[in-house]
Amino acid sequence: MSNQRFSSCIEACLDCAQACEHCAEACLGEKDVKKMADCIRTDRDCATLCWSTAALISRDSQFSAKACELLAEVCEACAKECGQHDMDHCQECATACKKCAAECREMAGVRT
């Protein structure tokens, strides 16, 4: 698989990672941080997997498709969690996660 062919997936992974990192950090600044704990955890998991998946795709790893399948699942969970919160950073993260999930499913050849 050519990393050029999947540049939109790599870009979506990187955008999502940045949105998740920003969201987690912004959640730490909220008044009720305890209420945001699940959001922060999910953001961190999603960001970590986004960074790793982008790297795997970039180097045309044999594990790219499997990583994308897992990332799509994690992105959907993160979008669901962030979507429950009204803050702009959570809503922006949810949007980035949905886009990344769609790109990863397409890259992996998985349709939902």
Backbone as a chain_set.jsonl record, in Angstrom:
{"seq": "MSNQRFSSCIEACLDCAQACEHCAEACLGEKDVKKMADCIRTDRDCATLCWSTAALISRDSQFSAKACELLAEVCEACAKECGQHDMDHCQECATACKKCAAECREMAGVRT", "coords": {"N": [[0.845, -1.169, 0.0], [0.58, 2.168, -0.823], [1.925, 5.021, 0.74], [1.412, 7.517, -0.288], [-1.014, 7.195, -1.56], [-2.675, 7.057, 0.581], [-2.622, 9.521, 1.818], [-4.604, 11.285, 2.691], [-5.7, 9.916, 4.806], [-3.548, 9.755, 6.563], [-3.243, 12.481, 7.09], [-5.727, 12.981, 8.329], [-5.408, 11.414, 10.617], [-3.288, 12.765, 11.882], [-4.429, 15.315, 12.267], [-6.516, 14.593, 13.957], [-5.104, 13.554, 16.147], [-3.866, 15.9, 17.083], [-6.14, 17.404, 17.748], [-7.213, 15.825, 19.774], [-5.132, 15.877, 21.673], [-5.155, 18.606, 22.284], [-7.768, 18.842, 23.287], [-7.716, 17.152, 25.563], [-5.862, 18.544, 27.151], [-7.201, 20.998, 27.441], [-9.447, 20.121, 28.814], [-8.327, 19.537, 31.265], [-8.177, 22.03, 32.33], [-10.738, 22.699, 32.947], [-13.423, 23.598, 35.224], [-14.624, 21.488, 36.683], [-12.784, 19.066, 36.769], [-12.783, 16.404, 37.447], [-15.18, 15.467, 36.418], [-14.516, 15.409, 33.787], [-12.789, 13.337, 33.434], [-13.099, 10.825, 32.043], [-13.241, 11.75, 29.437], [-10.724, 12.931, 29.112], [-9.053, 10.675, 29.419], [-9.899, 9.117, 27.214], [-9.332, 10.848, 25.104], [-6.516, 10.915, 25.311], [-5.83, 8.223, 24.8], [-6.79, 7.99, 22.186], [-5.285, 9.966, 20.829], [-2.672, 8.935, 21.119], [-2.857, 6.546, 19.662], [-3.534, 7.596, 17.169], [-1.177, 9.049, 16.442], [0.615, 6.898, 16.259], [-0.577, 5.284, 14.294], [-0.527, 6.96, 12.054], [2.218, 7.013, 11.664], [2.718, 4.298, 11.056], [1.278, 3.993, 8.645], [2.655, 5.844, 7.092], [5.128, 4.65, 6.766], [4.445, 2.523, 5.293], [3.677, 0.144, 6.571], [3.061, -3.321, 7.197], [1.097, -3.596, 9.051], [-0.662, -1.527, 8.9], [-3.408, -1.485, 7.974], [-4.738, -3.004, 9.94], [-4.17, -1.439, 12.185], [-5.575, 0.837, 11.465], [-8.185, -0.125, 11.524], [-8.538, -0.595, 14.298], [-8.054, 2.008, 15.229], [-10.212, 3.399, 14.097], [-12.31, 2.411, 15.628], [-11.573, 3.344, 18.186], [-11.577, 6.102, 17.704], [-14.304, 6.505, 17.202], [-15.343, 5.963, 19.739], [-14.133, 8.028, 21.165], [-15.222, 10.264, 19.879], [-17.875, 9.934, 20.616], [-17.71, 10.214, 23.42], [-16.587, 12.847, 23.68], [-18.54, 14.248, 22.34], [-20.566, 14.467, 24.16], [-20.12, 16.659, 25.684], [-20.355, 20.198, 26.017], [-18.352, 22.04, 25.5], [-16.307, 23.931, 23.268], [-13.799, 22.831, 22.537], [-14.198, 20.108, 22.974], [-16.261, 19.533, 21.174], [-14.995, 20.138, 18.744], [-13.013, 18.217, 18.787], [-14.557, 15.888, 18.691], [-15.567, 16.104, 16.099], [-13.178, 15.932, 14.569], [-12.43, 13.35, 15.262], [-14.515, 11.814, 14.18], [-14.09, 12.25, 11.448], [-11.548, 11.125, 11.145], [-12.092, 8.458, 11.822], [-13.742, 7.724, 9.681], [-11.962, 8.036, 7.489], [-10.024, 6.149, 8.201], [-11.494, 3.781, 8.155], [-12.082, 3.638, 5.448], [-9.494, 3.461, 4.395], [-8.697, 1.01, 5.431], [-10.443, -0.586, 4.196], [-12.797, -1.211, 5.36], [-16.176, -1.106, 5.842], [-18.904, 0.559, 7.39]], "CA": [[0.0, 0.0, 0.0], [1.39, 3.363, -0.96], [1.542, 6.065, 1.694], [0.863, 8.62, -1.084], [-2.421, 6.875, -1.811], [-3.438, 7.234, 1.816], [-2.218, 10.774, 2.453], [-5.74, 11.898, 3.392], [-5.848, 9.194, 6.07], [-2.45, 10.222, 7.416], [-3.599, 13.841, 7.502], [-6.836, 12.885, 9.289], [-4.83, 10.893, 11.86], [-2.509, 13.835, 12.515], [-5.383, 16.333, 12.721], [-7.238, 14.026, 15.096], [-4.165, 13.501, 17.275], [-3.715, 17.26, 17.604], [-7.408, 17.793, 18.376], [-7.331, 15.065, 21.027], [-4.149, 16.42, 22.618], [-5.672, 19.909, 22.707], [-8.969, 18.619, 24.089], [-7.316, 16.628, 26.873], [-5.237, 19.635, 27.902], [-8.248, 21.963, 27.777], [-10.295, 19.493, 29.835], [-7.63, 19.666, 32.54], [-8.416, 23.384, 32.806], [-12.154, 22.907, 33.275], [-13.702, 23.737, 36.658], [-14.88, 20.167, 37.263], [-11.878, 18.168, 36.054], [-13.196, 15.027, 37.743], [-16.254, 15.166, 35.471], [-13.908, 15.279, 32.464], [-11.776, 12.274, 33.492], [-13.265, 9.868, 30.94], [-12.921, 12.465, 28.206], [-9.268, 13.068, 29.073], [-8.489, 9.34, 29.162], [-10.215, 8.713, 25.841], [-8.524, 11.728, 24.246], [-5.114, 10.481, 25.349], [-5.739, 6.95, 24.077], [-7.013, 8.25, 20.771], [-4.123, 10.695, 20.304], [-1.539, 8.006, 21.043], [-3.071, 5.629, 18.541], [-3.471, 8.402, 15.939], [0.23, 9.291, 16.114], [1.218, 5.621, 15.865], [-1.166, 4.832, 13.033], [0.033, 7.812, 10.999], [3.591, 6.545, 11.425], [2.646, 2.998, 10.38], [0.855, 4.224, 7.259], [3.726, 6.581, 6.428], [6.216, 3.749, 6.387], [3.861, 1.424, 4.533], [3.758, -1.041, 7.417], [2.105, -4.404, 6.965], [0.081, -3.515, 10.09], [-1.439, -0.288, 8.717], [-4.851, -1.715, 7.886], [-5.203, -3.44, 11.269], [-4.111, -0.271, 13.056], [-6.687, 1.706, 11.08], [-9.431, -0.716, 12.035], [-8.599, -0.297, 15.724], [-8.173, 3.451, 15.414], [-11.589, 3.802, 13.785], [-13.112, 2.069, 16.811], [-11.204, 4.267, 19.257], [-12.067, 7.422, 17.305], [-15.751, 6.546, 17.413], [-15.563, 6.064, 21.188], [-13.728, 9.368, 21.576], [-16.233, 11.191, 19.357], [-19.071, 9.774, 21.451], [-17.422, 10.821, 24.723], [-16.445, 14.296, 23.539], [-19.821, 14.776, 21.885], [-21.461, 14.665, 25.321], [-19.735, 17.889, 26.375], [-20.679, 21.385, 25.226], [-17.206, 22.906, 25.263], [-15.849, 23.957, 21.871], [-12.687, 21.903, 22.314], [-14.761, 18.753, 22.903], [-17.01, 19.415, 19.917], [-14.01, 20.099, 17.658], [-12.358, 16.912, 18.877], [-15.521, 14.899, 18.194], [-15.599, 16.243, 14.636], [-11.923, 15.378, 14.041], [-12.472, 11.897, 15.476], [-15.431, 11.227, 13.194], [-13.415, 12.288, 10.15], [-10.463, 10.154, 11.185], [-12.702, 7.124, 11.784], [-14.197, 7.483, 8.307], [-10.769, 7.859, 6.658], [-9.387, 4.877, 8.558], [-12.328, 2.672, 7.653], [-11.884, 3.585, 3.998], [-8.15, 2.97, 4.137], [-8.631, -0.397, 5.793], [-11.415, -1.33, 3.404], [-13.879, -1.626, 6.242], [-17.357, -0.245, 5.696], [-19.925, 0.411, 8.43]], "C": [[0.889, 1.231, 0.0], [0.949, 4.436, 0.032], [1.019, 7.304, 0.975], [-0.636, 8.424, -1.288], [-3.284, 7.17, -0.584], [-3.072, 8.513, 2.561], [-3.377, 11.447, 3.193], [-5.99, 11.203, 4.725], [-4.764, 9.628, 7.051], [-2.776, 11.608, 7.953], [-4.724, 13.825, 8.543], [-6.339, 12.37, 10.64], [-4.085, 11.992, 12.61], [-3.414, 14.944, 13.046], [-6.124, 15.856, 13.972], [-6.34, 13.977, 16.332], [-4.021, 14.88, 17.913], [-4.982, 17.723, 18.315], [-7.581, 17.092, 19.723], [-6.358, 15.58, 22.085], [-4.644, 17.758, 23.174], [-6.873, 19.73, 23.644], [-8.606, 18.126, 25.492], [-6.717, 17.732, 27.741], [-6.281, 20.667, 28.336], [-9.172, 21.408, 28.86], [-9.654, 19.598, 31.222], [-7.818, 21.052, 33.151], [-9.865, 23.671, 33.151], [-12.353, 22.941, 34.789], [-13.892, 22.381, 37.333], [-14.078, 19.116, 36.492], [-12.295, 16.714, 36.259], [-14.284, 14.566, 36.771], [-15.691, 14.878, 34.076], [-12.919, 14.11, 32.373], [-11.897, 11.283, 32.334], [-12.919, 10.493, 29.601], [-11.402, 12.568, 28.048], [-8.621, 11.726, 28.745], [-8.695, 8.918, 27.712], [-9.429, 9.551, 24.84], [-7.079, 11.238, 24.171], [-4.909, 9.168, 24.606], [-5.84, 7.173, 22.575], [-5.806, 8.957, 20.156], [-2.931, 9.763, 20.129], [-1.672, 7.078, 19.849], [-3.048, 6.37, 17.204], [-2.031, 8.631, 15.504], [0.869, 8.009, 15.575], [0.705, 5.141, 14.515], [-0.642, 5.651, 11.864], [1.453, 7.368, 10.654], [3.585, 5.217, 10.668], [2.268, 3.163, 8.905], [1.987, 4.882, 6.474], [4.866, 5.679, 5.984], [5.716, 2.486, 5.708], [3.963, 0.096, 5.278], [2.7, -2.071, 7.031], [0.954, -4.37, 7.971], [-0.827, -2.291, 9.96], [-2.939, -0.526, 8.731], [-5.426, -2.129, 9.238], [-5.214, -2.264, 12.244], [-5.266, 0.674, 12.756], [-8.028, 1.165, 11.571], [-9.602, -0.391, 13.515], [-8.782, 1.193, 15.962], [-9.583, 3.944, 15.114], [-12.498, 3.541, 14.981], [-12.84, 3.045, 17.963], [-11.696, 5.678, 18.948], [-13.57, 7.553, 17.524], [-16.085, 6.68, 18.896], [-15.217, 7.464, 21.69], [-14.747, 10.407, 21.104], [-17.506, 11.134, 20.208], [-18.876, 10.443, 22.811], [-17.362, 12.338, 24.622], [-17.76, 14.953, 23.134], [-20.814, 15.04, 23.0], [-21.205, 15.996, 26.029], [-19.908, 19.088, 25.447], [-19.487, 22.267, 24.87], [-16.763, 22.802, 23.805], [-14.746, 22.942, 21.614], [-13.172, 20.46, 22.22], [-15.505, 18.541, 21.582], [-16.073, 19.347, 18.714], [-13.289, 18.76, 17.628], [-13.285, 15.832, 18.323], [-15.584, 14.928, 16.669], [-14.345, 15.631, 14.004], [-11.901, 13.86, 14.166], [-13.384, 11.213, 14.463], [-14.781, 11.183, 11.815], [-12.315, 11.234, 10.089], [-11.02, 8.726, 11.105], [-13.13, 6.775, 10.365], [-13.012, 7.23, 7.371], [-10.099, 6.511, 6.932], [-10.197, 3.686, 8.059], [-12.149, 2.52, 6.142], [-10.503, 3.003, 3.675], [-8.036, 1.473, 4.39], [-9.596, -1.257, 4.98], [-12.582, -1.845, 4.21], [-15.022, -0.627, 6.099], [-18.31, -0.514, 6.865], [-21.222, 1.023, 7.978]], "O": [[1.853, 1.303, 0.762], [-0.24, 4.728, 0.156], [0.258, 8.074, 1.561], [-1.419, 9.37, -1.198], [-4.467, 7.49, -0.701], [-3.195, 8.584, 3.783], [-3.16, 12.107, 4.209], [-6.446, 11.839, 5.676], [-5.037, 9.842, 8.233], [-2.602, 11.874, 9.143], [-4.678, 14.571, 9.522], [-6.793, 12.832, 11.687], [-4.232, 12.133, 13.824], [-3.195, 15.455, 14.144], [-6.329, 16.618, 14.917], [-6.771, 14.321, 17.433], [-4.05, 15.012, 19.137], [-4.909, 18.361, 19.365], [-8.041, 17.697, 20.691], [-6.716, 15.704, 23.256], [-4.564, 18.01, 24.376], [-6.969, 20.399, 24.673], [-9.13, 18.627, 26.486], [-7.032, 17.838, 28.926], [-6.246, 21.152, 29.467], [-9.628, 22.152, 29.728], [-10.352, 19.732, 32.227], [-7.639, 21.229, 34.356], [-10.189, 24.771, 33.6], [-11.554, 22.384, 35.542], [-13.38, 22.154, 38.429], [-14.624, 18.377, 35.672], [-12.173, 15.893, 35.35], [-14.301, 13.408, 36.354], [-16.323, 14.182, 33.281], [-12.282, 13.921, 31.337], [-10.892, 10.941, 31.71], [-12.363, 9.827, 28.727], [-10.867, 12.319, 26.967], [-7.74, 11.652, 27.888], [-7.773, 8.422, 27.064], [-8.921, 9.03, 23.847], [-6.498, 11.16, 23.089], [-3.935, 9.01, 23.87], [-5.069, 6.612, 21.797], [-5.357, 8.581, 19.073], [-2.256, 9.801, 19.1], [-0.71, 6.854, 19.114], [-2.586, 5.817, 16.205], [-1.693, 8.433, 14.337], [1.573, 8.031, 14.565], [1.476, 4.649, 13.69], [-0.346, 5.104, 10.802], [1.837, 7.351, 9.484], [4.368, 5.035, 9.736], [2.871, 2.543, 8.029], [2.246, 4.519, 5.327], [5.493, 5.916, 4.952], [6.449, 1.507, 5.563], [4.291, -0.937, 4.694], [1.599, -1.73, 6.6], [-0.059, -5.041, 7.771], [-1.671, -2.052, 10.824], [-3.666, 0.173, 9.437], [-6.49, -1.652, 9.632], [-6.148, -2.109, 13.031], [-5.865, 1.245, 13.667], [-8.899, 1.931, 11.984], [-10.675, 0.035, 13.942], [-9.582, 1.594, 16.808], [-10.092, 4.82, 15.812], [-13.356, 4.362, 15.305], [-13.767, 3.509, 18.626], [-12.181, 6.373, 19.841], [-14.049, 8.592, 17.978], [-16.997, 7.418, 19.268], [-15.919, 8.02, 22.536], [-15.092, 11.324, 21.849], [-18.13, 12.16, 20.482], [-19.76, 11.148, 23.296], [-18.016, 13.039, 25.395], [-18.054, 16.077, 23.539], [-21.795, 15.757, 22.806], [-21.994, 16.409, 26.879], [-19.641, 19.004, 24.248], [-19.606, 23.152, 24.022], [-16.832, 21.737, 23.192], [-14.755, 22.264, 20.586], [-12.61, 19.671, 21.461], [-15.385, 17.489, 20.956], [-16.319, 18.592, 17.773], [-12.99, 18.235, 16.556], [-12.846, 14.962, 17.571], [-15.647, 13.879, 16.028], [-14.439, 14.898, 13.02], [-11.408, 13.166, 13.277], [-13.052, 10.145, 13.948], [-14.908, 10.191, 11.097], [-12.176, 10.532, 9.087], [-10.47, 7.886, 10.394], [-12.906, 5.656, 9.902], [-13.055, 6.312, 6.552], [-9.665, 5.823, 6.008], [-9.632, 2.697, 7.593], [-12.073, 1.405, 5.627], [-10.368, 2.157, 2.791], [-7.359, 0.759, 3.651], [-9.574, -2.485, 5.06], [-13.27, -2.784, 3.811], [-14.816, 0.579, 6.229], [-18.499, -1.659, 7.276], [-22.206, 0.999, 8.717]]}, "num_chains": 1, "name": "protein.A"}
